[in-house]
Amino acid sequence: MRFSKVFAAFAILLTMVAASSCDHIDNKTVPRYSVRIDLGSYALWSTYGVSGMGEYRIFNRMKNIPSNFPYNVNTYTGYGGVLLMMGIDGPLAYDLSCPVEASPDITLSISNENFEAVCPRCNSHYDPLMGAGGPVSGVAINNKVGMRQYRVLSSNGGYVITN
């Protein structure tokens, strides 16, 4: 009798875990590449950082974006570039590659109307501003994939973006 109660409890727990994992958003479909953008001084942050909610900037060392940024041997911009965006509680950073396409050449653009990140190929939309880069519409919703997020660490009047 005792064994059947333990077995039943285990079966219920396993069912709950399986059911809760169905709503999980995978934000690791974009390969993990090194990220390090040092905006750790007030001067660098005031020039290349973001200040108002929804304001964003794109960093891509391979494409030299922004063109006047002082890239050096210690600067890495991920797989498809880095999106830096000012959220409600501070700056947020994501890889610019579309999580569905997972190619460094297919990068998201930001809609100036609603701040969603949009893929030019699969037309998936993501919410980098308040939705942690989660899917809003398109194939990304069905595939349950979201943007790869990076850490933004406070440093000497600015921030450092890293993974």
C-alpha positions in Angstrom: 0.0 0.0 0.0 2.8 2.4 0.9 4.7 1.7 -2.3 1.6 2.6 -4.4 1.2 6.0 -2.6 4.9 6.9 -3.2 4.6 5.8 -6.8 1.4 7.9 -7.3 3.0 10.9 -5.8 6.1 10.4 -8.1 3.8 10.1 -11.1 1.9 13.3 -10.2 5.2 15.2 -9.7 6.6 13.9 -13.0 3.4 15.0 -14.8 3.6 18.5 -13.2 7.2 18.9 -14.3 6.4 17.8 -17.9 3.4 20.1 -18.1 5.3 23.1 -16.8 8.2 22.5 -19.3 5.8 22.9 -22.2 5.7 26.7 -21.7 9.5 27.1 -21.5 11.0 29.5 -24.0 14.4 28.4 -25.3 16.7 31.4 -25.6 19.8 29.4 -26.4 19.1 28.5 -30.1 21.7 31.1 -31.2 25.2 29.7 -30.7 27.1 31.0 -27.7 29.9 33.4 -28.9 32.0 35.7 -26.7 30.5 39.0 -25.8 32.5 41.9 -24.2 31.7 45.5 -24.9 33.3 47.9 -22.4 31.2 51.0 -21.9 32.5 51.1 -18.3 33.4 54.7 -18.1 31.0 57.7 -18.0 32.6 59.1 -21.2 32.0 55.8 -23.2 28.5 55.3 -21.8 27.4 58.9 -22.5 28.7 58.5 -26.1 27.7 54.9 -27.0 25.2 54.0 -24.3 21.4 54.4 -24.1 19.4 56.5 -21.7 15.7 56.7 -22.4 13.3 53.8 -22.3 13.2 52.1 -25.7 16.4 53.8 -26.9 18.7 51.3 -28.5 22.1 50.9 -30.1 23.5 48.1 -32.2 27.1 46.8 -31.9 28.7 44.6 -34.6 32.5 44.4 -34.7 32.5 42.5 -38.1 30.3 45.2 -39.7 32.0 48.0 -37.9 28.8 49.3 -36.3 28.9 51.9 -34.9 31.6 53.0 -37.3 33.3 55.3 -34.8 33.3 52.9 -31.8 36.8 52.1 -30.5 36.8 48.4 -31.1 39.9 46.6 -29.8 41.2 43.0 -29.4 39.2 42.6 -26.2 35.9 43.5 -27.8 33.5 40.7 -28.9 30.0 41.2 -30.2 28.4 37.8 -30.1 27.1 35.7 -33.0 25.1 38.3 -35.0 25.9 41.5 -33.1 24.6 42.9 -29.9 21.4 44.9 -29.3 21.7 47.3 -26.3 18.3 48.7 -25.3 17.2 50.7 -22.3 14.4 48.9 -20.4 12.3 50.1 -17.5 14.8 48.9 -14.9 18.0 49.7 -16.8 19.9 48.6 -19.9 19.3 45.2 -21.5 21.4 43.3 -24.1 20.7 40.6 -26.6 22.2 38.8 -29.6 20.8 40.3 -32.8 20.6 36.9 -34.7 17.1 35.6 -35.2 16.6 32.6 -32.8 14.5 30.8 -35.5 17.0 31.3 -38.3 20.1 31.0 -36.0 22.4 32.5 -38.6 24.8 35.5 -38.0 23.7 36.9 -41.4 20.0 37.1 -40.5 19.7 39.8 -37.9 16.7 41.4 -36.2 15.7 45.0 -36.7 13.9 47.1 -34.2 10.4 48.5 -34.9 10.3 52.2 -33.9 6.5 51.9 -33.4 6.5 49.2 -30.7 10.2 48.4 -30.0 9.8 44.8 -31.1 12.7 43.0 -32.7 11.6 41.7 -36.2 13.2 39.0 -38.4 13.4 40.0 -42.1 13.2 36.3 -43.2 10.7 34.4 -41.0 8.9 37.6 -39.8 9.0 36.5 -36.2 8.6 39.3 -33.6 10.2 39.4 -30.2 9.9 41.7 -27.2 13.3 42.9 -26.0 12.0 45.8 -24.0 9.7 44.2 -21.4 9.4 40.5 -22.5 13.0 39.4 -21.9 13.4 38.8 -25.6 10.5 36.4 -25.7 8.5 35.7 -28.9 5.4 37.8 -29.7 4.4 36.4 -33.1 5.4 34.3 -36.0 7.3 31.0 -36.2 9.1 31.9 -32.9 5.8 31.5 -31.0 5.3 28.0 -32.4 8.9 27.0 -31.9 9.0 28.6 -28.4 12.3 30.4 -29.0 13.5 33.8 -27.7 16.4 36.1 -28.0 19.7 35.2 -26.3 20.2 37.7 -23.5 23.5 39.0 -22.2 24.5 40.5 -18.9 24.9 44.3 -18.5 27.1 45.0 -15.5 27.5 48.4 -13.8 31.1 49.7 -13.9 32.6 53.2 -13.1 29.7 55.3 -14.3 28.9 53.1 -17.3 28.3 49.4 -18.1 30.0 46.4 -19.5 28.1 44.0 -21.7 29.2 40.4 -21.3 28.0 36.8 -21.3 
